[in-house]
Amino acid sequence: MESTPLQQDSQQQEGEALSAEHSSSKESTRSTKFHLALVPVLMKDPMLDTIPPVIFLKAAGDGLFITLLVSWIFTLIFHPEVIADNPLKERLGYNNL
């Protein structure tokens, strides 16, 4: 079955729209930057602004990561012997913290 010139034109436009949409989605995934979700949560007023629950979950993960990072840094600075020689490392062979 042959298509009319009008159908061919609409199919071509649909194909161009799909390829443009596909290329824009590739660009958006490439241009995404890592950012802390904790920042928007702390910057918005919870009484006036709506914050999606997913952002709160990401912010909780960011807070946990920052807490672990700071605690390891302080331990390395003030008590490095705890990391080098501790009961957990003696039993398991590595620090499973």
C-alpha positions in Angstrom: 0.0 0.0 0.0 1.5 3.3 -1.0 1.2 6.4 1.1 0.2 9.8 -0.1 2.5 12.8 -0.1 0.6 14.2 2.9 1.1 10.9 4.9 4.8 10.9 3.9 5.2 14.5 5.1 3.5 13.8 8.5 5.6 10.6 8.9 8.8 12.6 8.2 7.7 15.3 10.8 7.0 12.6 13.4 10.4 11.1 12.7 12.1 14.4 13.1 10.3 15.1 16.3 11.3 11.8 17.7 14.9 12.2 16.8 14.9 15.7 18.3 13.3 14.4 21.5 15.9 11.6 21.6 18.8 13.9 21.1 17.5 16.4 23.7 17.2 13.5 26.3 20.8 12.5 25.6 21.9 16.1 26.1 20.0 16.5 29.3 21.5 13.3 30.7 25.0 14.4 29.8 24.5 17.9 31.2 23.2 16.8 34.6 25.6 17.7 37.3 26.1 16.1 40.7 24.6 18.3 43.4 23.6 17.8 47.0 19.9 17.4 47.6 20.5 18.8 51.1 20.9 22.3 49.7 17.4 22.9 48.3 15.9 21.4 51.5 17.8 23.8 53.7 17.2 26.8 51.4 13.4 26.5 51.1 10.9 27.5 53.7 8.9 24.3 54.5 5.8 26.3 55.5 5.6 28.1 52.1 7.3 25.9 49.5 6.4 22.3 48.5 9.3 19.9 48.6 8.9 16.5 46.9 9.4 13.5 49.3 12.1 12.1 46.9 14.2 15.2 47.6 13.9 14.5 51.4 15.1 10.9 50.8 18.1 12.1 48.7 18.9 14.8 51.4 18.9 12.0 54.1 21.4 10.0 52.1 23.5 13.1 51.6 23.4 13.8 55.4 24.4 10.3 56.2 27.3 10.4 53.7 28.6 13.7 55.1 28.3 12.4 58.6 30.4 9.3 57.8 33.0 11.4 55.8 33.4 13.9 58.7 33.7 11.1 61.3 36.3 9.2 59.3 38.3 12.5 58.8 38.2 13.3 62.5 39.2 9.8 63.4 42.1 9.8 61.0 43.3 13.2 62.4 42.9 12.6 66.2 43.0 8.8 66.7 44.5 7.1 63.6 45.4 4.0 65.8 41.7 3.1 66.0 41.6 2.6 62.3 44.9 0.8 62.1 44.2 -1.6 65.0 40.7 -2.4 66.1 38.8 -5.6 67.1 36.6 -5.5 64.0 39.6 -5.5 61.7 41.2 -8.3 63.7 38.1 -10.5 63.3 37.1 -9.8 59.8 40.4 -8.7 58.2 39.0 -5.3 57.1 37.2 -2.3 58.4 33.5 -3.0 57.8 32.2 0.4 58.9 
